[in-house]
Amino acid sequence: MSKIEMIPLTKIRLLNPRARNKMRFSEVVKNISAIGLKKPILVAPRDEEPGTYDLVCGQGRIEAFEALGQATIPALVRDVPKHDRYIMSLVENLARCQLPPMELVRELRTQRDRGCTNAQIAAKIHVSESYVSSLLRLADNGEERLIRAVERGEIPLGVAVEIAVSDDAAIQQSLADAYTSKQLRGKKLLAARRLVEVRRVRGKGLRSGGGHHVPSTLTADKLVQTYRKECARQQRLAKKAQVTELRLVFIANALKRLLGDDHFVTLLRAERLDEMPDYLAETVRRAA
């Protein structure tokens, strides 16, 4: 149950204070001064100090009211469980900053340690279950560097998870460098990661055995060079396949004309050469 009340600003405790952009904050103050508060803040009563509240959502609105010299503010009072208040406050920051801070990651793990499933956590913070799973996966693997990279907006969360699949720290760093330097993006980045992993496990050759490892000196430039070499190799294979297909079409047309000659067919039968593979026979039949 919840209700809206006018609550003194001095009775509200900030759970997760954060610095804000001065220009954006001034716009908030101007909007509230001109048209009033469109959405009340969200608070939860503090059992240990009756008459006071924990702020769940609305730090910017509180500070705007303070800047305007107001003593009270409209607030939606809701009985939010104590262990959920902090994460809801973090989620508001997440929605505004569009970055997953380390504080949120730590709180997600705390929620899981308390017995919450990924689906339950996702429902609490209004994100997808896959988003929660991805962050927890990075956290469980000790991928603080990747989490920080996501937090700074250098790489998307999905790319960070893809990079973390590799066990080799050098490969992870190289992929991250290649992405941040804009040398590899999107499908190219994922293709490069798969290529490096296959090369690490199976070696440089197509049929070589396992046990080979990528040198620890692998750099973004070397990674890009390897990727480009693989692209060039595949292009050569595509050209060879095209030439082979053209030759097969030529042979099929030639055979079709020869098989239209009864004397030639009789000669083939006499030499017991009148049979051919099914694929070739079908190709000859379809030949123009």
Backbone bond lengths (Angstrom), bond angles and torsions (degrees), N, CA, C in turn:
res aa  C-N    CA-C-N  psi(-1)  N-CA   C-N-CA  omega(-1)  CA-C   N-CA-C  phi
1 M - - - 1.467 - - 1.533 108.91 -
2 S 1.344 116.31 147.75 1.454 120.82 179.16 1.518 109.13 -147.14
3 K 1.334 116.12 157.36 1.459 121.76 178.49 1.522 108.71 -151.28
4 I 1.337 115.93 156.75 1.457 120.87 -179.13 1.521 109.17 -97.51
5 E 1.342 116.15 129.94 1.459 122.41 179.83 1.523 109.35 -134.03
6 M 1.324 116.80 157.67 1.458 122.20 170.63 1.519 107.29 -89.80
7 I 1.314 116.64 114.59 1.467 121.11 -173.07 1.529 109.84 -117.71
8 P 1.349 117.98 135.59 1.471 120.71 176.91 1.533 110.90 -61.66
9 L 1.310 116.14 138.51 1.465 120.35 -179.31 1.525 111.21 -61.56
10 T 1.332 116.72 -30.79 1.465 120.18 -177.84 1.529 112.64 -70.63
11 K 1.323 116.47 -12.98 1.462 120.46 -178.17 1.533 112.40 -95.56
12 I 1.322 116.05 4.81 1.472 119.73 -176.21 1.521 109.81 -110.92
13 R 1.343 116.30 128.16 1.467 121.74 -179.92 1.534 109.36 -104.18
14 L 1.343 116.23 130.04 1.465 120.99 177.89 1.517 109.77 -78.75
15 L 1.323 116.53 125.10 1.461 120.71 179.88 1.522 112.09 -80.88
16 N 1.317 114.79 -41.42 1.469 119.47 -172.69 1.519 109.90 -136.06
17 P 1.341 118.05 69.66 1.467 120.22 -176.99 1.523 111.37 -64.19
18 R 1.318 115.82 143.98 1.466 120.48 179.45 1.518 109.42 -142.69
19 A 1.333 115.08 152.80 1.455 120.70 175.63 1.519 108.44 -75.07
20 R 1.321 116.68 153.18 1.453 119.78 -177.99 1.522 109.96 -134.47
21 N 1.329 115.14 160.11 1.448 122.16 177.96 1.530 109.40 -67.34
22 K 1.350 116.82 125.63 1.464 120.82 -175.28 1.523 111.87 -63.33
23 M 1.340 116.87 -37.73 1.459 119.91 -178.41 1.526 110.57 -67.07
24 R 1.340 115.94 -45.24 1.459 119.18 178.99 1.520 110.82 -64.72
25 F 1.341 116.18 -38.41 1.456 119.57 -179.20 1.529 110.53 -64.33
26 S 1.327 116.94 -39.88 1.467 119.83 179.26 1.522 111.05 -63.96
27 E 1.353 116.65 -33.22 1.462 120.24 176.93 1.522 110.96 -67.34
28 V 1.351 116.22 -39.08 1.463 120.25 177.65 1.522 110.16 -61.97
29 V 1.339 116.05 -44.10 1.466 120.63 -179.81 1.529 110.30 -61.85
30 K 1.333 117.08 -43.50 1.472 120.71 -179.95 1.524 111.33 -63.46
31 N 1.343 116.18 -42.53 1.466 119.59 -179.24 1.524 111.75 -63.81
32 I 1.341 115.77 -44.07 1.465 119.49 -179.79 1.519 110.68 -66.54
33 S 1.330 116.36 -37.22 1.466 120.22 179.32 1.523 111.01 -66.36
34 A 1.343 116.39 -34.24 1.466 120.26 -175.61 1.521 113.07 -83.14
35 I 1.337 116.46 -44.17 1.476 118.88 -173.11 1.522 113.61 -121.10
36 G 1.314 117.39 -0.95 1.456 119.84 -179.86 1.519 112.48 86.85
37 L 1.337 115.30 -178.48 1.463 121.38 -178.75 1.521 109.68 -84.59
38 K 1.341 116.43 117.52 1.467 120.14 -178.13 1.524 112.42 -81.08
39 K 1.317 117.12 -26.22 1.462 120.49 -176.72 1.522 109.39 -138.39
40 P 1.328 118.62 123.74 1.470 119.77 -179.46 1.521 111.12 -67.48
41 I 1.318 115.25 157.83 1.459 119.85 176.00 1.531 108.72 -75.35
42 L 1.326 116.44 167.97 1.468 120.80 178.65 1.523 108.71 -116.09
43 V 1.330 116.54 125.71 1.462 121.73 179.65 1.531 109.86 -130.61
44 A 1.333 114.35 162.32 1.471 120.89 177.01 1.525 108.61 -130.51
45 P 1.332 118.62 135.25 1.468 121.47 -179.13 1.529 111.45 -63.02
46 R 1.330 115.38 143.09 1.472 121.55 177.30 1.521 108.73 -97.24
47 D 1.338 115.41 116.44 1.460 119.69 -178.28 1.524 111.78 -67.32
48 E 1.341 116.68 -34.02 1.462 119.74 -175.98 1.532 112.59 -74.56
49 E 1.346 116.97 -15.41 1.467 120.69 179.01 1.529 108.39 -143.77
50 P 1.317 117.20 83.01 1.467 121.65 -177.22 1.523 111.63 -53.57
51 G 1.347 114.37 140.89 1.454 119.67 -179.75 1.515 113.60 91.31
52 T 1.350 117.01 -4.63 1.465 120.86 176.56 1.528 108.73 -117.40
53 Y 1.336 114.61 166.71 1.464 119.26 -173.11 1.518 110.89 -140.28
54 D 1.332 115.82 151.32 1.463 122.63 168.96 1.519 108.35 -93.71
55 L 1.327 116.44 132.54 1.463 119.67 176.64 1.527 109.05 -78.05
56 V 1.303 116.74 126.84 1.468 121.88 176.75 1.525 109.67 -97.19
57 C 1.314 117.35 -49.24 1.469 121.84 179.16 1.521 109.60 -142.53
58 G 1.352 117.01 134.02 1.463 120.07 172.83 1.509 116.12 124.88
59 Q 1.335 118.95 29.48 1.463 120.76 -179.56 1.526 111.59 -59.50
60 G 1.334 115.99 -43.56 1.462 118.93 -178.92 1.514 112.46 -61.76
61 R 1.334 116.65 -38.60 1.460 120.31 -179.93 1.530 111.70 -68.33
62 I 1.339 115.84 -37.41 1.471 119.49 177.37 1.520 110.29 -63.62
63 E 1.336 116.19 -47.48 1.459 120.04 -178.25 1.523 111.20 -65.01
64 A 1.353 116.76 -32.99 1.462 119.86 176.40 1.522 110.77 -65.97
65 F 1.338 117.47 -41.38 1.466 121.21 177.90 1.526 110.22 -63.99
66 E 1.337 116.70 -38.99 1.465 120.17 177.03 1.520 110.39 -63.01
67 A 1.343 116.16 -43.03 1.468 120.31 179.38 1.514 111.93 -63.64
68 L 1.333 117.33 -29.53 1.464 122.35 179.77 1.528 112.07 -88.04
69 G 1.332 117.04 1.57 1.462 120.48 176.42 1.511 114.55 78.47
70 Q 1.337 117.21 20.38 1.463 120.72 179.48 1.537 109.91 -84.10
71 A 1.319 115.67 147.30 1.469 120.20 -179.18 1.518 112.28 -98.35
72 T 1.323 116.71 -26.66 1.463 121.12 -179.08 1.525 109.72 -128.15
73 I 1.333 114.77 165.10 1.466 120.24 -178.67 1.531 109.25 -145.83
74 P 1.335 118.29 142.86 1.472 119.91 175.12 1.526 109.91 -66.29
75 A 1.311 116.38 130.95 1.460 120.61 -177.09 1.524 110.56 -137.81
76 L 1.298 114.97 139.86 1.464 121.71 173.68 1.518 106.81 -89.07
77 V 1.313 117.13 112.35 1.464 122.77 -177.59 1.523 108.82 -91.71
78 R 1.311 115.32 121.38 1.465 119.73 -176.25 1.531 109.20 -137.42
79 D 1.323 115.83 141.86 1.473 120.66 177.38 1.530 109.18 -80.57
80 V 1.318 115.54 84.62 1.462 121.51 178.61 1.530 108.15 -92.42
81 P 1.348 118.90 128.12 1.467 120.23 177.59 1.522 111.31 -52.04
82 K 1.304 115.53 143.21 1.460 120.10 -172.92 1.524 112.33 -58.60
83 H 1.341 116.53 -39.14 1.460 119.09 -176.80 1.525 112.17 -75.73
84 D 1.357 117.63 -8.62 1.467 120.98 178.15 1.528 112.35 -97.22
85 R 1.321 116.99 -16.37 1.469 119.57 -174.54 1.533 111.66 -64.29
86 Y 1.302 115.31 -44.90 1.462 119.06 -175.99 1.522 111.58 -65.58
87 I 1.332 116.03 -43.61 1.462 118.39 -178.52 1.529 111.26 -67.35
88 M 1.339 117.64 -34.71 1.467 119.78 177.05 1.524 110.77 -66.42
89 S 1.334 116.26 -35.71 1.457 120.04 176.64 1.519 111.13 -66.68
90 L 1.338 116.17 -40.25 1.457 120.15 177.64 1.520 111.56 -64.49
91 V 1.330 115.93 -37.92 1.463 120.26 -178.83 1.524 110.93 -64.79
92 E 1.329 117.67 -35.53 1.464 119.50 176.52 1.522 109.71 -61.30
93 N 1.333 117.01 -42.54 1.460 120.30 176.84 1.516 111.07 -64.24
94 L 1.328 115.70 -39.03 1.465 120.70 178.73 1.518 110.65 -60.55
95 A 1.324 116.11 -43.57 1.458 119.82 -178.17 1.523 111.37 -66.17
96 R 1.331 116.62 -33.69 1.456 119.31 -178.09 1.514 111.90 -82.06
97 C 1.333 116.86 -38.06 1.464 120.32 -177.45 1.516 112.36 -88.95
98 Q 1.345 116.45 -20.40 1.456 122.11 -178.20 1.527 111.64 58.90
99 L 1.315 115.45 34.06 1.454 120.91 176.96 1.520 109.10 -134.47
100 P 1.341 118.63 141.80 1.463 119.91 176.82 1.524 110.97 -88.31
101 P 1.340 120.11 96.27 1.460 121.01 -177.97 1.514 111.50 -69.23
102 M 1.332 114.51 159.29 1.463 119.83 179.40 1.521 110.72 -60.73
103 E 1.341 117.47 -31.10 1.464 119.78 178.61 1.520 111.37 -60.73
104 L 1.321 116.30 -39.46 1.458 119.78 179.20 1.520 110.56 -66.36
105 V 1.327 117.05 -41.31 1.462 121.15 179.57 1.524 110.07 -60.88
106 R 1.324 115.96 -44.66 1.462 119.26 179.62 1.527 111.17 -63.93
107 E 1.324 116.86 -38.50 1.457 119.75 179.79 1.522 111.04 -69.50
108 L 1.332 117.36 -34.59 1.465 119.88 176.13 1.525 110.49 -60.37
109 R 1.319 116.16 -42.01 1.465 119.82 178.90 1.528 110.58 -66.52
110 T 1.316 116.21 -37.07 1.464 119.63 177.71 1.519 110.61 -62.78
111 Q 1.340 116.08 -43.60 1.457 120.35 178.25 1.524 111.03 -61.47
112 R 1.320 116.59 -40.95 1.464 119.84 179.28 1.526 111.16 -67.06
113 D 1.348 116.18 -39.52 1.460 119.70 178.57 1.520 111.87 -63.78
114 R 1.316 117.04 -23.46 1.459 121.01 178.10 1.519 112.03 -83.78
115 G 1.339 115.90 0.89 1.458 119.83 175.30 1.506 115.33 104.67
116 C 1.337 117.91 2.39 1.463 120.38 179.64 1.525 110.52 -77.08
117 T 1.315 116.67 139.70 1.454 120.98 174.90 1.523 109.08 -81.57
118 N 1.338 116.45 166.51 1.463 120.21 178.16 1.516 111.25 -60.19
119 A 1.325 115.93 -37.65 1.465 119.71 179.68 1.527 110.67 -65.44
120 Q 1.333 117.16 -40.49 1.462 120.57 179.54 1.522 111.35 -66.71
121 I 1.340 116.01 -40.73 1.466 119.91 178.25 1.523 109.99 -63.59
122 A 1.338 116.17 -43.48 1.466 120.87 -179.78 1.525 110.85 -60.41
123 A 1.327 115.96 -39.73 1.464 119.59 179.81 1.533 110.92 -66.04
124 K 1.323 116.48 -34.18 1.464 120.17 -179.32 1.522 111.75 -67.10
125 I 1.320 116.61 -39.89 1.463 119.72 -173.53 1.529 112.59 -104.40
126 H 1.352 115.63 5.41 1.466 121.81 173.64 1.532 112.46 60.25
127 V 1.322 115.68 47.71 1.462 121.95 172.51 1.519 107.60 -130.57
128 S 1.339 116.79 175.46 1.456 120.13 -179.35 1.530 110.66 -77.46
129 E 1.314 115.01 154.24 1.468 120.10 177.67 1.523 110.51 -63.34
130 S 1.329 117.50 -35.70 1.469 120.57 -179.99 1.522 111.01 -64.85
131 Y 1.346 116.81 -33.49 1.461 120.43 178.10 1.533 110.06 -64.71
132 V 1.311 116.24 -45.86 1.465 120.93 177.93 1.521 110.33 -62.51
133 S 1.327 116.97 -44.65 1.462 121.50 -179.18 1.519 111.15 -60.94
134 S 1.327 116.51 -39.71 1.460 120.74 -178.64 1.527 111.13 -66.30
135 L 1.328 116.28 -45.52 1.460 119.32 179.10 1.521 111.70 -63.31
136 L 1.338 116.53 -42.81 1.456 119.99 179.94 1.524 111.51 -66.79
137 R 1.317 115.86 -34.49 1.465 119.57 178.24 1.527 110.63 -63.42
138 L 1.328 116.70 -42.96 1.458 120.20 176.84 1.523 110.74 -63.77
139 A 1.326 115.70 -43.44 1.464 120.10 -179.11 1.525 111.35 -64.24
140 D 1.330 117.68 -42.79 1.460 121.60 -178.72 1.531 111.83 -64.76
141 N 1.331 116.04 -30.70 1.464 120.07 179.56 1.523 112.34 -87.74
142 G 1.322 116.65 5.82 1.462 119.69 179.07 1.513 113.44 69.22
143 E 1.338 116.96 27.48 1.464 121.20 -174.97 1.529 110.90 -85.73
144 E 1.310 116.35 59.17 1.459 118.72 -178.18 1.524 111.08 -66.54
145 R 1.317 116.79 -35.92 1.459 119.35 179.69 1.527 111.17 -62.16
146 L 1.332 115.76 -42.27 1.462 119.37 178.59 1.524 110.99 -67.88
147 I 1.328 116.09 -40.09 1.460 119.46 178.93 1.526 109.86 -62.21
148 R 1.336 116.09 -41.28 1.463 120.00 177.76 1.520 110.93 -63.37
149 A 1.336 116.26 -39.15 1.465 120.08 178.38 1.519 110.86 -62.82
150 V 1.350 115.82 -39.36 1.467 119.92 176.42 1.523 109.83 -66.52
151 E 1.322 115.78 -41.66 1.462 121.09 -178.97 1.523 111.25 -61.20
152 R 1.349 116.58 -37.13 1.457 120.63 179.72 1.524 112.50 -80.92
153 G 1.327 116.76 -4.67 1.453 119.95 179.84 1.508 113.92 79.93
154 E 1.337 117.38 16.86 1.459 120.63 -177.81 1.525 111.50 -78.53
155 I 1.324 117.87 -34.73 1.457 121.96 178.53 1.523 108.94 -140.24
156 P 1.334 117.51 146.63 1.467 119.93 175.88 1.522 111.12 -67.85
157 L 1.319 115.99 159.53 1.459 121.07 -179.62 1.523 111.43 -59.46
158 G 1.337 117.18 -42.92 1.457 120.23 -179.01 1.518 112.62 -60.97
159 V 1.340 117.13 -38.62 1.461 120.84 178.64 1.524 109.86 -68.35
160 A 1.328 117.06 -38.13 1.460 120.20 178.46 1.521 111.03 -60.47
161 V 1.326 116.28 -41.19 1.468 120.38 178.36 1.521 110.27 -65.28
162 E 1.330 117.58 -40.67 1.461 120.83 178.24 1.524 110.93 -61.81
163 I 1.330 116.51 -42.55 1.460 120.55 179.84 1.520 110.09 -65.00
164 A 1.325 116.85 -38.10 1.460 121.12 -176.75 1.522 112.62 -68.78
165 V 1.320 118.15 -15.06 1.464 120.78 179.10 1.520 110.63 -60.94
166 S 1.332 116.24 -32.51 1.466 120.28 -179.08 1.527 110.24 -74.02
167 D 1.337 115.64 144.61 1.463 120.70 177.89 1.520 111.86 -89.55
168 D 1.314 117.31 -13.97 1.450 121.64 -174.50 1.517 110.15 -91.16
169 A 1.326 116.75 117.69 1.462 121.14 -177.22 1.524 111.42 -61.20
170 A 1.325 116.84 -34.30 1.462 120.07 179.91 1.525 110.92 -65.08
171 I 1.337 116.54 -40.05 1.463 119.92 179.38 1.521 109.67 -66.08
172 Q 1.323 116.38 -43.25 1.457 119.75 179.90 1.529 111.01 -59.17
173 Q 1.338 116.37 -46.29 1.450 119.88 -178.58 1.519 111.07 -65.95
174 S 1.319 116.77 -38.45 1.461 120.82 -179.74 1.520 111.18 -65.35
175 L 1.326 116.27 -43.27 1.456 119.69 178.46 1.523 110.58 -64.26
176 A 1.318 116.47 -41.03 1.461 120.15 178.66 1.527 110.64 -63.60
177 D 1.337 116.31 -42.86 1.466 120.20 178.33 1.517 111.22 -64.08
178 A 1.336 116.18 -41.62 1.460 120.12 -179.86 1.512 110.85 -63.37
179 Y 1.330 116.22 -35.93 1.465 119.20 179.85 1.515 110.91 -71.96
180 T 1.337 117.35 -48.96 1.463 120.30 -176.38 1.520 111.92 -65.75
181 S 1.324 117.43 -28.51 1.464 120.61 177.55 1.528 112.20 -84.27
182 K 1.338 116.74 2.48 1.466 123.81 177.36 1.530 112.65 65.47
183 Q 1.327 116.66 22.82 1.455 119.55 177.43 1.524 111.58 -84.13
184 L 1.317 115.96 -29.78 1.462 121.15 176.46 1.513 108.21 -133.88
185 R 1.326 116.29 131.87 1.447 121.13 177.93 1.523 109.40 -141.68
186 G 1.314 116.33 157.02 1.456 122.47 172.72 1.511 114.00 54.74
187 K 1.324 115.79 -129.98 1.462 121.53 -176.34 1.523 111.53 -62.89
188 K 1.321 116.51 -30.95 1.461 119.41 179.35 1.521 111.23 -64.55
189 L 1.325 116.03 -39.79 1.459 119.93 178.71 1.524 110.87 -63.92
190 L 1.337 116.70 -45.44 1.455 120.49 -179.55 1.523 110.78 -66.15
191 A 1.342 116.69 -38.90 1.466 119.86 177.91 1.519 110.40 -64.21
192 A 1.327 116.75 -39.21 1.458 120.53 178.91 1.521 110.59 -65.03
193 R 1.329 116.50 -40.81 1.466 119.28 179.27 1.523 111.27 -62.60
194 R 1.345 116.07 -44.31 1.463 119.47 179.31 1.527 111.05 -63.48
195 L 1.325 115.27 -40.45 1.464 119.31 -179.95 1.521 111.12 -61.65
196 V 1.329 116.48 -45.86 1.466 120.62 -178.61 1.523 110.54 -64.77
197 E 1.339 116.69 -39.64 1.455 119.62 179.71 1.532 111.57 -64.74
198 V 1.338 117.02 -44.24 1.466 120.54 178.23 1.525 110.18 -63.23
199 R 1.313 115.82 -41.13 1.471 120.23 179.80 1.524 110.86 -65.03
200 R 1.344 116.61 -37.14 1.463 120.21 179.88 1.520 111.51 -67.07
201 V 1.348 116.44 -39.47 1.460 120.92 -176.26 1.525 111.82 -80.50
202 R 1.333 116.89 -43.25 1.461 121.15 -171.57 1.519 114.52 -102.93
203 G 1.320 116.89 -7.43 1.448 119.02 -178.71 1.515 111.53 91.53
204 K 1.350 115.45 -175.23 1.463 120.43 -174.79 1.521 112.49 -76.89
205 G 1.339 116.75 -36.24 1.456 120.25 -177.53 1.515 112.28 -80.70
206 L 1.350 115.39 161.63 1.462 119.50 -179.70 1.519 111.49 -68.44
207 R 1.337 117.75 -28.09 1.462 121.10 -175.72 1.521 112.86 -116.55
208 S 1.302 117.65 8.17 1.463 119.16 -177.55 1.512 110.42 -73.61
209 G 1.318 116.28 156.42 1.459 121.50 -176.65 1.501 112.80 -77.49
210 G 1.332 115.49 178.00 1.452 120.78 -178.43 1.502 111.42 -82.86
211 G 1.334 114.82 -170.46 1.444 119.85 177.12 1.513 113.83 94.50
212 H 1.318 119.05 -6.62 1.444 121.43 179.74 1.525 109.00 -86.96
213 H 1.323 115.13 149.40 1.460 119.68 -178.84 1.514 109.73 -127.85
214 V 1.333 114.81 148.29 1.449 119.25 175.76 1.515 108.88 -71.58
215 P 1.331 119.63 135.10 1.457 121.16 -179.66 1.521 111.25 -57.62
216 S 1.321 116.54 145.58 1.460 120.41 -179.32 1.517 111.79 -68.50
217 T 1.355 117.68 -11.96 1.452 121.40 179.89 1.529 112.26 -89.82
218 L 1.323 116.97 12.50 1.459 120.74 179.68 1.522 110.10 -57.55
219 T 1.333 116.70 130.52 1.456 121.73 -179.63 1.513 109.87 -119.54
220 A 1.320 115.36 170.91 1.459 119.76 178.79 1.525 110.68 -61.60
221 D 1.351 116.76 -40.54 1.472 120.22 179.98 1.522 111.29 -63.15
222 K 1.342 116.83 -41.73 1.461 119.78 178.67 1.525 110.91 -66.60
223 L 1.307 115.35 -36.66 1.458 119.55 178.69 1.522 110.63 -63.73
224 V 1.322 116.28 -44.59 1.461 120.80 178.18 1.528 110.26 -63.22
225 Q 1.326 116.00 -41.75 1.468 120.21 179.32 1.526 111.02 -61.26
226 T 1.334 116.27 -42.49 1.466 120.42 178.15 1.515 110.90 -63.29
227 Y 1.324 115.78 -42.23 1.466 120.03 179.35 1.528 110.99 -62.39
228 R 1.322 116.40 -43.57 1.461 119.98 -178.94 1.523 111.53 -66.34
229 K 1.326 116.95 -37.11 1.463 119.74 176.74 1.528 110.62 -62.65
230 E 1.316 116.05 -41.07 1.455 119.75 178.91 1.525 110.88 -64.82
231 C 1.344 116.77 -39.31 1.461 120.31 176.65 1.523 110.95 -61.96
232 A 1.339 116.16 -43.38 1.465 120.20 179.91 1.528 110.43 -63.59
233 R 1.343 116.97 -39.34 1.468 120.61 179.43 1.523 110.34 -63.55
234 Q 1.328 116.82 -43.21 1.456 120.16 179.75 1.529 111.69 -66.88
235 Q 1.335 116.76 -34.60 1.460 119.61 176.49 1.530 111.39 -65.06
236 R 1.340 116.04 -39.29 1.469 119.82 177.33 1.520 110.50 -64.01
237 L 1.327 116.67 -41.59 1.467 119.85 178.11 1.527 111.07 -62.78
238 A 1.336 115.98 -38.69 1.460 119.63 179.67 1.529 110.96 -64.52
239 K 1.336 116.45 -40.48 1.462 120.29 178.95 1.526 111.12 -65.80
240 K 1.352 116.92 -41.67 1.462 120.92 177.70 1.524 110.61 -61.91
241 A 1.329 116.02 -41.04 1.458 119.81 179.33 1.530 110.74 -63.86
242 Q 1.329 116.03 -38.39 1.463 119.94 179.20 1.530 111.36 -65.51
243 V 1.344 116.68 -43.56 1.466 121.11 178.65 1.528 110.44 -63.25
244 T 1.350 115.73 -42.37 1.465 120.16 179.25 1.522 111.02 -62.67
245 E 1.320 116.87 -39.85 1.458 120.49 179.47 1.529 110.97 -64.49
246 L 1.336 116.80 -40.92 1.467 120.46 178.51 1.530 110.99 -63.38
247 R 1.337 115.54 -40.36 1.459 119.26 178.39 1.525 111.02 -64.72
248 L 1.320 116.05 -40.23 1.461 119.67 179.78 1.525 110.55 -64.47
249 V 1.328 117.45 -39.34 1.462 120.79 177.63 1.526 110.19 -62.86
250 F 1.328 117.26 -41.73 1.465 121.43 179.21 1.528 110.66 -62.34
251 I 1.346 116.01 -45.92 1.468 120.27 -179.49 1.522 110.34 -64.01
252 A 1.325 117.01 -41.51 1.465 120.83 -178.91 1.522 110.87 -62.65
253 N 1.327 116.93 -42.97 1.468 119.90 178.91 1.531 111.42 -65.67
254 A 1.333 116.12 -39.06 1.464 119.89 179.25 1.525 110.94 -65.20
255 L 1.347 116.07 -43.25 1.461 119.96 179.40 1.528 111.08 -65.04
256 K 1.307 116.45 -37.47 1.467 119.12 -179.57 1.533 110.66 -63.21
257 R 1.320 116.63 -40.11 1.459 119.47 178.41 1.531 110.96 -67.92
258 L 1.336 116.54 -39.61 1.471 119.71 179.97 1.525 111.15 -67.66
259 L 1.333 116.19 -38.84 1.466 119.29 -179.15 1.522 112.15 -70.89
260 G 1.304 116.56 -12.43 1.458 119.55 174.89 1.518 112.88 -80.49
261 D 1.318 115.56 -7.13 1.478 121.41 178.78 1.534 108.02 -95.77
262 D 1.355 117.76 115.46 1.468 121.73 -177.38 1.523 112.05 -61.57
263 H 1.320 117.67 -36.74 1.472 120.45 -179.80 1.533 111.03 -64.65
264 F 1.339 115.13 -38.79 1.472 119.37 179.68 1.525 110.39 -67.85
265 V 1.323 116.61 -40.15 1.465 121.12 178.69 1.525 110.40 -64.04
266 T 1.337 116.38 -41.93 1.480 120.40 178.00 1.520 110.62 -61.21
267 L 1.328 116.12 -39.92 1.467 120.40 178.45 1.525 111.00 -63.97
268 L 1.340 117.42 -42.36 1.464 121.33 178.88 1.524 110.80 -61.72
269 R 1.348 116.45 -40.83 1.461 119.72 -179.65 1.522 110.86 -66.66
270 A 1.312 115.18 -38.69 1.471 118.71 179.62 1.513 110.90 -63.16
271 E 1.325 116.38 -33.91 1.473 121.18 -179.79 1.531 112.17 -92.75
272 R 1.362 115.49 5.58 1.462 121.71 -178.17 1.541 112.24 56.74
273 L 1.318 115.29 41.43 1.469 121.71 178.60 1.528 111.20 -117.84
274 D 1.332 116.03 22.12 1.454 119.76 -174.85 1.533 113.56 -86.82
275 E 1.334 117.73 4.14 1.465 121.05 177.63 1.525 109.37 -109.25
276 M 1.325 116.00 150.26 1.467 121.11 178.82 1.531 108.44 -147.02
277 P 1.310 117.39 160.42 1.472 120.23 178.95 1.532 111.32 -54.96
278 D 1.326 115.81 147.20 1.464 120.51 -177.75 1.522 111.76 -57.75
279 Y 1.350 116.84 -41.87 1.471 119.50 -178.15 1.528 110.61 -61.78
280 L 1.370 115.83 -43.20 1.463 119.20 -179.67 1.533 110.68 -67.36
281 A 1.349 116.40 -40.68 1.468 119.97 179.29 1.533 110.65 -61.53
282 E 1.353 116.52 -40.89 1.459 120.25 179.27 1.527 110.54 -66.91
283 T 1.336 116.47 -38.03 1.471 120.70 179.05 1.528 110.56 -65.43
284 V 1.350 116.05 -41.16 1.464 120.37 178.30 1.526 109.86 -64.70
285 R 1.311 116.91 -39.95 1.457 120.35 -179.49 1.524 111.53 -62.95
286 R 1.366 116.14 -37.00 1.461 119.55 -177.52 1.527 112.38 -85.24
287 A 1.323 117.47 -9.44 1.463 120.53 -175.35 1.529 110.42 -61.62
288 A 1.354 114.32 142.22 1.475 119.17 -179.00 1.516 110.92 -70.01
